[in-house]
Every structure is written in structure tokens, then in C-alpha cells.
Amino acid sequence: MRRVVSLYLPTWPTDRIRRKFESPPPDKPLVTVRTTGSRRIIASACQAARQCGLIEGMPVAQAQALVPDLHVMDADPEGEAKSLLELAKWAIRFSPVVALDSPDGIWIDIAGVEHLFGGEEALLKTLIARLEINGIRACAAIADVPGAAWAVARYGKGGIIPPGRAVDAVSCLPVQALRLSPPTIGAMHRLGVERIGQLAAMPRAPMVRRFGREASLRLDQALGHAAEPISPIIPEETTVATRIFAEPIARLEDLKLVVRQLSEEVCRTLVKKGQGVRRLDIVFRRVDEKGAALRAGTAKATRDHAHLAKLFDDRLETIDPGFGIEEVVLIASRTEPLDATQMVARGLDEAEEEADISRLVDRLAARVGVDRVYRLAPVETLVPERMAAKVPALSPPARSAWPDGLPRPTRLLDPPEGIITTALLPDYPPAAFIWRRVRYKVIKADGPERITSEWWLGDQHRMLRDYYRLETDKGARFWVFRDAPLSEGGRWWMHGFFA
């Protein structure tokens, strides 16, 4: 199913200036101006300027009278367009299908790749957060209809529109959300048509006579009744292989064959460049102008075309061919230098070579998700829940290591669970405890082992725990701790248990 992100950058010209010159501060009003005849008017205004009442089209003299300390810069449409193109290339990390929506937006078709980011909501949050960290204000909406996503991102609150709910999402929005020309919008206002729902309720023939065919087309695109293709941008340096068919294809076997052929073609090109694939995108374009995309990554650079093709085999079944697919594009969207290597040498004992598990990692990641294939690396801390961190499966070994001889349980509870205990003396272990409504009698115990947080974290993160290893009368062994001395009202917690 098609899912499109409409990314709206309401203050892109001024955000670009701040990123380029690192001034003025965000809380200082900034506008860009253009010259129309003998008049200088505001072309764009930052958020601080808008809060002061400055809007696009206002004369600069009037704006400076309202805000004496106003920062004024000349508008640079050409520079803004080039910067927007670079931002769109950056957005390819989220999906292979990215297109410009000039002058202040970007299209991103995320169908088939949203699971790589933990779902649509997580993808949207990551996208907006990355932009805001870099000083770019943004609003975005996701819908199965590009026109609906565009309308909600600019005239709604943004967010996710459930599949099939485009009509409900845009009906209450103003007609300006239909991407129509100002004269057409003015004609609608004169007739009292303010909302998209009002326009959609009008008979089609009179509406076309009054407002033109463009209004009918834009309305159908917003409601999902007309196709709106997105032509992705592909950087010139990117390695691409394309197949266009005289007759559309739809069988799964044909798709697999095409993917294998394109993978072989891409790898031949990469051999000449001395590069290997780290991320591979495949885009399908259907006869009805709709499309879909799949993405696969590799743990390390490779030019094994058979292995790359297999990464898509299980997921090709999720592609809906509709009335047929007329074009398939395979894109090596991320590559790394990869020199030729000799696989087998005479006199070399192959048994001594280190096993290459990168293919296994790639297949598992393609099947269950990249975030679920990892290994644990040691972290230099004594706090139990922070002693391990998830790292990529093939990342180099860490320099640090876990201390030898630490009596640690085979499993930790996250978070620790409270228990009810009876302690004989302040520093003594419990004689018995209740955990998950079951009473346990302790026959052996060892401790306490005091663990504190790192001093450089400050008093806000200060932590003190006294750990005990307990063995019950039934042979079970547990790891419990008290989070403060008994005189200070410390509570007991179950943190893990031994095999």
C-alpha cells in the first residue's frame, strides 16, 4: 500500500540563513526580502518575526517600523532551491523515493521501508527530530494519498492519516489546501466555498465550468480519486540499474528474475568503481502511476549479486503489482570502497580463516529487521543494567571488557521488581521474602556487595545499592538489592536470578 510523507518546511529560507551564517539567534526576528518594481517586500519570515506580526508580502519599511531590531537579508531563490535539493538527498536515508516539492517541501514515499524505523510513527518522530536538532522547523503528515498528506501538513496539525481516511482528513480543511492558484481561490471565496468538503459536495460539471479543470484535478488528487506520481531524485554519482518492460509484469517469479539481473548489473558497475554495496533500494512503478519500494542493507560492503538478490526474495511477496509493473529500478544508495580480494590461495589453510557471517547477518536483518540483529558489548560501569550495550552484529570488538569473577546472574529483570522481606539486622540479608505473591525461605546468603553510580554523573544521578545472593530451601538462587540503608528507609528489589 502506498504511504507518502509530505514534509513541510514553513521557515526554510530563514532556517537556511541561520544554518549558513550561524546568526542571528533564533529568538531574533529575521526576514528575507525581494524587490518588486520600486518596492521591497518580505519574501519569508522566521517564527520570531511572525510572532511580531510580520507576514509575507508586507513592505519592509512597515516591518522595520514595527520591529526596529529586525534582521533583513536578501532573498536567494536559487540558493534556497539548491539547499532544498541537498536536503532531499539527505532524506534518501529514510526512503529511496524522495522528490522535491518546491519551494518549501519534500515528498517521501515510505511504502515498504517504514518497518526499518520501527513503524510510521517512529519514522515521523525521527525525521522531525533530526531536522529540529539541525535548526530546521518542520511539519509532516503521512497518508496513502499525496494530496491529502500535503494538505494536512500545511493546513492541519500533521501526523498520520489512517489508510482509506483521506476524505475525512481533508474535508474540513480550507480550499487553499488544494494547491490552487490565488485567482481560483478568490473565485471560490466569492461564491462562499470555504472548505474542501463544500467543494466536493458540488455537482462536478458546474464546478468545472466555474473554477476550471485544475480545481477538479486537485480535488480528485486530495481525495485519492486521481493518481499523483512522484518522480524520485537520484544523485548523479549513484549506481543505478533500470528495466522498462514492453508488457507489464506481475508474477512473483518474473520479479525475482528481474531483481537478480539488476543486481548483477549493479555489481558489474561497482567493480569498475572499486566499491561495494552497503544499502540497496528497489523501486517498482506500476502502470497506474503508483509505486512501491523495498530497502535492504548489508553488514559490510559486498559485490555478491546473488546474495544481494536473495535479500529481497522473501519481501517481494509484499509488493502489490496492481494491473502490472512497467519499470523496476535498483539503486545502490549507499556504497563503500571495496578492493578486490583473493578468495582462495594455494598453500593457505582455509580452516584457519575467520568465518564470514556477514551474509547470515544480512539475511536475518532483511527478515526480522536491522534493529533485532545485534550483539552485546561491555560498558565500563559497575551498574548492572548499564554494563552492556547493543551494537551492530559485525562491529569491531570493544576495547573494554567485563571484569573477571563477578558473581552476576544469568538473567536480569528490567526494571527490578519490588519484594517484601524480613531482615534480622540492618546489614543482614533477608531471612525470607515474598515475590510475585510467592513466599521464599532463605537458607544461604552472601553479601552485601555495595554498588554506587559513577561520581562524575553528579548528585542527581547518585545511586547506592547493597546486593545479596540468596539461595532458598527449594534450590532457587536470586540476586536482590536494597536501594538505601535500612535506617534511611531503603526498599528491597528483585533484580535477577541464577541458572
C-alpha positions as CSV (number, residue, x, y, z in Angstrom):
1,M,0.0,0.0,0.0
2,R,1.3,3.5,-0.9
3,R,2.2,5.7,2.0
4,V,3.6,9.1,1.4
5,V,5.2,11.7,3.7
6,S,4.7,15.4,2.9
7,L,7.4,17.3,4.7
8,Y,6.7,21.0,5.1
9,L,9.4,23.5,5.9
10,P,7.5,26.7,6.8
11,T,10.6,28.8,7.5
12,W,13.0,27.2,5.2
13,P,14.6,30.4,3.7
14,T,15.4,31.9,7.2
15,D,16.4,28.5,8.6
16,R,18.9,28.1,5.8
17,I,20.4,31.5,6.5
18,R,20.8,30.7,10.2
19,R,22.5,27.4,9.4
20,K,24.8,29.1,6.9
21,F,25.9,32.1,8.9
22,E,25.1,30.9,12.4
23,S,23.3,34.1,13.1
24,P,21.1,35.8,14.2
25,P,20.0,33.8,17.2
26,P,16.6,32.0,16.9
27,D,14.9,34.5,19.2
28,K,15.8,37.5,17.0
29,P,13.3,38.3,14.1
30,L,14.7,37.6,10.7
31,V,13.1,38.1,7.2
32,T,14.2,37.8,3.6
33,V,13.1,40.4,1.1
34,R,12.6,40.7,-2.6
35,T,12.3,43.7,-4.8
36,T,9.1,44.2,-6.9
37,G,9.4,47.3,-9.0
38,S,10.4,50.0,-6.6
39,R,9.0,48.2,-3.6
40,R,10.9,45.9,-1.2
41,I,8.6,43.4,0.4
42,I,9.0,40.5,2.8
43,A,9.5,37.2,1.0
44,S,9.7,35.0,4.1
45,A,9.7,35.4,7.8
46,C,11.1,33.3,10.7
47,Q,9.0,32.1,13.6
48,A,10.1,35.0,15.8
49,A,9.2,37.6,13.1
50,R,5.8,36.0,12.6
51,Q,5.1,36.3,16.3
52,C,5.8,40.0,16.0
53,G,3.1,40.3,13.3
54,L,5.3,40.2,10.2
55,I,4.0,38.3,7.3
56,E,5.0,37.6,3.7
57,G,4.1,40.4,1.3
58,M,4.4,43.2,3.9
59,P,6.6,46.2,2.9
60,V,10.0,46.2,4.5
61,A,9.6,49.8,5.7
62,Q,6.4,48.9,7.6
63,A,8.1,45.8,9.1
64,Q,11.0,47.8,10.3
65,A,8.7,50.4,11.9
66,L,7.0,47.5,13.8
67,V,10.3,45.8,14.8
68,P,13.2,48.2,15.0
69,D,15.8,45.5,15.6
70,L,14.7,43.4,12.6
71,H,17.4,41.5,10.7
72,V,16.9,41.8,6.9
73,M,18.5,39.6,4.3
74,D,18.0,39.5,0.5
75,A,16.1,36.5,-0.7
76,D,18.1,33.9,-2.7
77,P,15.6,31.6,-4.5
78,E,18.4,29.9,-6.4
79,G,20.4,29.2,-3.3
80,E,17.2,28.0,-1.5
81,A,16.4,25.6,-4.3
82,K,20.0,24.1,-4.3
83,S,19.9,23.7,-0.5
84,L,16.5,22.1,-0.7
85,L,17.8,19.6,-3.2
86,E,20.7,18.7,-0.8
87,L,18.2,18.2,2.0
88,A,16.2,15.9,-0.2
89,K,19.3,13.9,-1.0
90,W,19.8,13.6,2.8
91,A,16.3,12.4,3.2
92,I,17.1,9.4,0.9
93,R,18.3,7.7,4.1
94,F,14.6,7.3,5.0
95,S,13.4,6.0,1.6
96,P,14.6,5.6,-1.9
97,V,11.6,7.5,-3.3
98,V,12.3,11.2,-2.4
99,A,11.2,14.1,-4.6
100,L,11.2,17.9,-4.3
101,D,8.1,19.8,-3.5
102,S,9.4,23.3,-4.2
103,P,9.8,25.8,-2.8
104,D,9.3,24.6,0.8
105,G,8.6,20.8,0.9
106,I,9.8,17.3,0.1
107,W,7.9,14.1,-0.8
108,I,9.0,10.8,0.7
109,D,7.3,7.6,-0.3
110,I,7.9,5.2,2.6
111,A,5.9,2.2,1.4
112,G,7.9,-0.9,2.2
113,V,10.5,0.8,4.3
114,E,8.7,2.1,7.4
115,H,9.3,-1.1,9.3
116,L,13.1,-0.4,9.2
117,F,12.5,2.6,11.5
118,G,10.0,0.9,13.9
119,G,6.8,2.0,12.1
120,E,5.3,5.1,10.7
121,E,5.1,7.0,14.0
122,A,8.7,6.3,14.9
123,L,9.9,7.3,11.4
124,L,8.0,10.6,11.6
125,K,9.3,11.4,15.0
126,T,12.9,10.6,13.9
127,L,12.6,12.7,10.8
128,I,11.2,15.8,12.6
129,A,13.7,15.4,15.5
130,R,16.7,15.2,13.2
131,L,15.6,18.4,11.4
132,E,14.9,20.3,14.5
133,I,18.2,19.4,16.0
134,N,19.8,21.0,12.9
135,G,17.7,24.2,13.3
136,I,15.1,23.4,10.7
137,R,11.4,23.8,11.6
138,A,9.3,21.2,10.0
139,C,5.8,19.7,10.0
140,A,4.9,16.4,8.3
141,A,1.9,14.2,7.5
142,I,1.6,10.6,6.3
143,A,-1.2,9.4,4.1
144,D,-1.9,7.0,1.3
145,V,-2.7,10.0,-0.9
146,P,0.0,12.6,-1.6
147,G,-2.5,15.4,-1.9
148,A,-4.1,14.6,1.4
149,A,-0.7,14.5,3.1
150,W,0.3,17.9,1.6
151,A,-3.0,19.4,2.8
152,V,-2.8,18.1,6.4
153,A,0.9,19.0,6.7
154,R,0.3,22.7,5.8
155,Y,-3.3,23.4,6.9
156,G,-3.9,20.7,9.5
157,K,-1.9,19.5,12.5
158,G,0.2,17.0,10.6
159,G,0.5,13.4,11.8
160,I,-0.6,10.1,10.4
161,I,-3.8,9.7,8.4
162,P,-5.0,6.1,8.5
163,P,-5.3,4.3,5.2
164,G,-8.5,5.0,3.4
165,R,-9.3,8.1,5.6
166,A,-8.1,10.8,3.2
167,V,-11.6,12.1,2.6
168,D,-12.3,12.6,6.3
169,A,-8.9,14.2,6.9
170,V,-9.2,16.9,4.2
171,S,-13.0,17.7,4.1
172,C,-12.8,20.2,6.9
173,L,-9.7,22.0,5.6
174,P,-9.8,25.3,3.7
175,V,-9.8,25.2,-0.1
176,Q,-6.3,26.7,0.0
177,A,-5.1,23.2,0.8
178,L,-5.9,22.1,-2.7
179,R,-2.8,23.8,-4.2
180,L,-4.8,26.1,-6.5
181,S,-3.9,29.5,-7.9
182,P,-4.9,32.6,-6.0
183,P,-7.5,33.7,-8.6
184,T,-9.2,30.4,-8.3
185,I,-9.2,30.6,-4.5
186,G,-10.6,34.1,-4.8
187,A,-13.5,32.9,-7.0
188,M,-14.4,30.2,-4.6
189,H,-14.4,32.6,-1.7
190,R,-16.8,35.0,-3.6
191,L,-19.2,32.1,-4.0
192,G,-19.0,31.2,-0.3
193,V,-16.9,28.0,-0.9
194,E,-14.5,27.9,2.1
195,R,-13.9,24.2,2.8
196,I,-12.9,21.3,0.7
197,G,-16.0,19.4,1.8
198,Q,-18.2,22.1,0.3
199,L,-16.4,21.9,-3.0
200,A,-16.6,18.1,-3.1
201,A,-20.4,18.3,-2.5
202,M,-20.9,20.5,-5.6
203,P,-22.0,18.8,-8.9
204,R,-18.9,18.2,-10.9
205,A,-19.9,19.8,-14.2
206,P,-20.9,23.2,-12.8
207,M,-17.8,23.2,-10.6
208,V,-15.6,22.7,-13.6
209,R,-17.3,25.5,-15.5
210,R,-16.9,27.9,-12.6
211,F,-13.4,27.0,-11.4
212,G,-11.7,25.2,-14.2
213,R,-10.3,21.7,-14.7
214,E,-7.4,22.3,-12.4
215,A,-9.7,22.6,-9.4
216,S,-11.4,19.3,-10.4
217,L,-8.0,17.6,-10.7
218,R,-6.6,18.9,-7.4
219,L,-9.8,17.9,-5.6
220,D,-9.5,14.3,-7.0
221,Q,-5.9,14.2,-6.0
222,A,-6.6,15.3,-2.5
223,L,-9.4,12.7,-2.1
224,G,-7.5,9.9,-3.7
225,H,-9.6,9.6,-6.8
226,A,-6.8,10.6,-9.2
227,A,-3.2,9.3,-9.3
228,E,-0.3,11.6,-8.5
229,P,3.1,10.1,-9.4
230,I,6.2,11.0,-7.5
231,S,9.4,11.1,-9.6
232,P,12.3,10.4,-7.2
233,I,15.6,12.2,-7.4
234,I,18.7,10.1,-7.9
235,P,22.1,11.7,-7.3
236,E,24.3,11.6,-10.4
237,E,27.0,9.6,-8.6
238,T,24.6,6.9,-7.6
239,T,24.9,3.5,-9.3
240,V,21.5,2.6,-10.8
241,A,20.2,-0.2,-13.0
242,T,16.8,0.0,-14.7
243,R,14.4,-2.3,-16.6
244,I,11.5,-1.0,-18.6
245,F,9.1,-3.6,-19.9
246,A,7.2,-3.5,-23.2
247,E,4.4,-5.5,-21.4
248,P,3.8,-5.1,-17.7
249,I,4.8,-8.0,-15.4
250,A,3.0,-9.2,-12.3
251,R,4.2,-12.7,-11.5
252,L,6.5,-13.2,-8.5
253,E,8.9,-15.4,-10.5
254,D,9.3,-12.6,-13.0
255,L,10.1,-10.1,-10.3
256,K,12.7,-12.3,-8.7
257,L,14.4,-12.8,-12.1
258,V,14.5,-9.1,-12.8
259,V,15.9,-8.4,-9.4
260,R,18.7,-10.9,-10.0
261,Q,19.5,-9.4,-13.3
262,L,19.6,-5.9,-12.0
263,S,21.7,-7.0,-9.0
264,E,24.3,-8.5,-11.4
265,E,24.3,-5.3,-13.5
266,V,24.8,-3.1,-10.4
267,C,27.7,-5.2,-9.1
268,R,29.4,-5.1,-12.5
269,T,29.3,-1.3,-12.4
270,L,30.6,-1.3,-8.8
271,V,33.6,-3.5,-9.7
272,K,34.7,-0.7,-12.1
273,K,34.3,1.9,-9.4
274,G,36.0,-0.2,-6.7
275,Q,33.0,0.0,-4.5
276,G,30.7,-2.4,-2.6
277,V,27.0,-2.1,-1.6
278,R,26.0,-1.2,1.9
279,R,22.4,-0.2,1.2
280,L,20.3,-1.3,-1.8
281,D,16.9,0.2,-2.8
282,I,14.5,-1.2,-5.4
283,V,11.6,0.9,-6.8
284,F,8.6,-0.6,-8.7
285,R,6.5,1.6,-10.9
286,R,3.1,0.4,-11.8
287,V,1.0,1.2,-14.9
288,D,-1.4,3.2,-12.8
289,E,1.4,5.6,-11.8
290,K,1.6,4.1,-8.3
291,G,4.7,2.7,-6.9
292,A,6.4,0.7,-4.1
293,A,9.9,0.4,-2.7
294,L,12.0,-2.0,-0.7
295,R,15.2,-1.4,1.1
296,A,17.9,-3.8,2.3
297,G,21.2,-3.2,4.0
298,T,24.4,-5.2,4.4
299,A,26.6,-5.5,7.4
300,K,29.7,-4.8,5.3
301,A,30.4,-3.8,1.7
302,T,29.8,-6.6,-0.8
303,R,29.5,-7.2,-4.6
304,D,28.0,-10.6,-4.4
305,H,25.0,-10.1,-6.7
306,A,23.4,-13.5,-5.8
307,H,23.5,-12.6,-2.1
308,L,22.0,-9.2,-2.7
309,A,19.2,-10.6,-4.8
310,K,18.3,-13.1,-2.0
311,L,17.8,-10.2,0.5
312,F,14.6,-9.3,-1.4
313,D,13.2,-12.7,-2.1
314,D,11.0,-13.0,0.9
315,R,9.8,-9.4,0.7
316,L,8.9,-9.4,-2.9
317,E,5.7,-11.2,-2.0
318,T,4.5,-8.0,-0.2
319,I,4.6,-6.0,-3.5
320,D,1.2,-5.4,-5.0
321,P,1.6,-5.4,-8.8
322,G,-1.9,-4.0,-9.4
323,F,-2.5,-4.1,-13.2
324,G,1.2,-4.7,-13.8
325,I,4.6,-3.3,-13.2
326,E,6.2,-1.5,-16.1
327,E,9.5,-0.4,-14.6
328,V,11.9,-1.6,-11.9
329,V,14.8,0.5,-10.7
330,L,17.6,-0.9,-8.5
331,I,19.7,1.8,-6.7
332,A,22.9,1.3,-4.8
333,S,22.0,4.2,-2.5
334,R,25.0,3.7,-0.1
335,T,28.4,2.3,-1.1
336,E,31.8,2.0,0.4
337,P,35.3,1.4,-1.1
338,L,35.9,-2.3,-1.7
339,D,39.1,-3.5,-3.1
340,A,39.4,-6.8,-5.0
341,T,40.4,-9.7,-2.7
342,Q,41.7,-13.1,-3.4
343,M,39.3,-15.6,-2.0
344,V,41.5,-18.8,-2.1
345,A,45.3,-19.0,-2.2
346,R,47.4,-22.1,-2.7
347,G,49.0,-23.4,0.4
348,L,46.6,-21.4,2.6
349,D,44.8,-23.4,5.2
350,E,41.2,-22.4,4.8
351,A,40.4,-23.8,8.2
352,E,42.4,-21.0,9.8
353,E,40.5,-18.3,8.1
354,E,37.9,-16.4,10.2
355,A,34.4,-17.4,9.4
356,D,32.5,-14.7,7.4
357,I,29.0,-14.4,8.9
358,S,28.1,-11.2,7.1
359,R,25.7,-13.0,4.7
360,L,23.9,-14.6,7.6
361,V,23.6,-11.2,9.4
362,D,22.2,-9.6,6.2
363,R,19.6,-12.4,5.7
364,L,18.4,-12.2,9.3
365,A,18.2,-8.4,9.2
366,A,16.2,-8.5,6.0
367,R,13.8,-10.9,7.6
368,V,13.3,-9.7,11.1
369,G,14.6,-6.1,11.0
370,V,18.0,-4.4,11.4
371,D,17.3,-3.4,15.0
372,R,16.8,-7.0,16.0
373,V,20.1,-8.3,14.9
374,Y,22.9,-7.1,17.2
375,R,25.4,-8.3,19.8
376,L,26.2,-7.1,23.3
377,A,29.3,-5.1,24.0
378,P,30.7,-4.4,27.5
379,V,30.4,-1.0,29.0
380,E,32.8,0.3,31.6
381,T,30.4,0.6,34.6
382,L,29.5,-1.4,37.6
383,V,25.8,-0.6,37.4
384,P,24.3,-4.0,36.3
385,E,21.7,-2.7,33.9
386,R,24.2,-0.5,32.2
387,M,27.1,-3.0,31.8
388,A,26.0,-4.0,28.3
389,A,25.1,-2.0,25.1
390,K,23.6,-3.2,21.8
391,V,26.0,-2.7,18.9
392,P,25.8,-3.8,15.3
393,A,26.4,-7.5,14.8
394,L,29.7,-7.1,12.9
395,S,31.1,-4.1,14.8
396,P,34.8,-4.4,15.8
397,P,35.5,-5.7,19.3
398,A,35.3,-3.2,22.1
399,R,38.5,-2.2,23.9
400,S,36.8,-2.7,27.3
401,A,35.9,-6.0,28.8
402,W,33.8,-7.2,31.7
403,P,35.7,-7.8,35.0
404,D,36.6,-11.4,35.7
405,G,35.0,-13.2,38.5
406,L,31.9,-11.0,39.0
407,P,29.1,-13.0,40.6
408,R,26.4,-11.9,38.2
409,P,23.1,-13.7,37.4
410,T,22.3,-15.2,34.0
411,R,19.2,-13.0,33.7
412,L,18.3,-9.5,34.9
413,L,14.8,-8.1,35.4
414,D,14.2,-4.8,33.7
415,P,13.0,-2.9,35.6
416,P,13.7,-4.6,39.0
417,E,10.6,-5.8,40.8
418,G,9.8,-4.9,44.4
419,I,9.8,-7.6,47.1
420,I,8.6,-7.9,50.7
421,T,11.4,-9.1,53.1
422,T,12.1,-9.7,56.7
423,A,15.7,-8.8,57.7
424,L,17.2,-9.7,61.0
425,L,19.7,-6.8,61.3
426,P,20.4,-3.7,59.2
427,D,23.3,-5.2,57.2
428,Y,22.0,-8.8,57.2
429,P,20.3,-10.5,54.2
430,P,16.6,-11.3,54.3
431,A,15.5,-14.4,56.2
432,A,12.6,-14.7,53.9
433,F,10.9,-12.7,51.1
434,I,7.7,-12.6,49.1
435,W,8.0,-12.0,45.3
436,R,5.1,-12.3,42.8
437,R,2.8,-13.4,45.7
438,V,5.0,-16.4,46.5
439,R,6.9,-16.7,49.8
440,Y,10.5,-18.0,49.7
441,K,12.6,-19.1,52.7
442,V,16.3,-18.2,52.6
443,I,18.8,-20.8,53.8
444,K,22.0,-19.4,52.4
445,A,23.1,-15.8,51.6
446,D,26.2,-13.9,50.5
447,G,26.7,-10.1,50.7
448,P,26.4,-7.3,50.8
449,E,28.1,-6.1,47.6
450,R,27.8,-2.3,47.5
451,I,27.5,-0.7,44.1
452,T,27.3,3.0,43.5
453,S,26.9,5.1,40.4
454,E,29.9,7.0,38.8
455,W,30.8,10.1,40.8
456,W,31.1,12.2,37.6
457,L,27.4,11.9,36.9
458,G,26.6,14.3,39.8
459,D,24.2,14.1,42.7
460,Q,21.1,14.0,40.5
461,H,22.1,10.5,39.3
462,R,23.6,9.3,42.6
463,M,22.7,5.7,43.4
464,L,23.6,3.3,46.2
465,R,22.7,-0.4,46.3
466,D,23.5,-3.3,48.5
467,Y,23.3,-6.6,46.6
468,Y,22.9,-10.1,48.1
469,R,22.9,-13.5,46.6
470,L,20.2,-15.7,48.1
471,E,19.5,-19.4,48.0
472,T,16.1,-20.7,49.0
473,D,15.1,-24.0,50.6
474,K,14.0,-25.2,47.2
475,G,17.3,-24.6,45.5
476,A,16.5,-21.4,43.6
477,R,19.1,-18.7,43.7
478,F,18.2,-15.0,43.4
479,W,20.0,-11.6,43.2
480,V,18.3,-8.9,45.3
481,F,19.3,-5.4,46.5
482,R,18.4,-2.7,48.9
483,D,18.4,0.8,47.4
484,A,19.4,2.6,50.6
485,P,20.5,1.8,54.1
486,L,17.7,0.4,56.3
487,S,17.9,3.4,58.6
488,E,17.0,5.6,55.6
489,G,14.0,3.6,54.6
490,G,15.6,1.5,51.9
491,R,13.4,-0.9,49.9
492,W,14.2,-4.4,48.6
493,W,14.1,-5.3,45.0
494,M,14.5,-8.4,42.9
495,H,17.0,-7.8,40.1
496,G,17.8,-11.2,38.7
497,F,18.2,-14.9,39.2
498,F,20.9,-17.5,38.6
499,A,20.6,-20.6,36.4
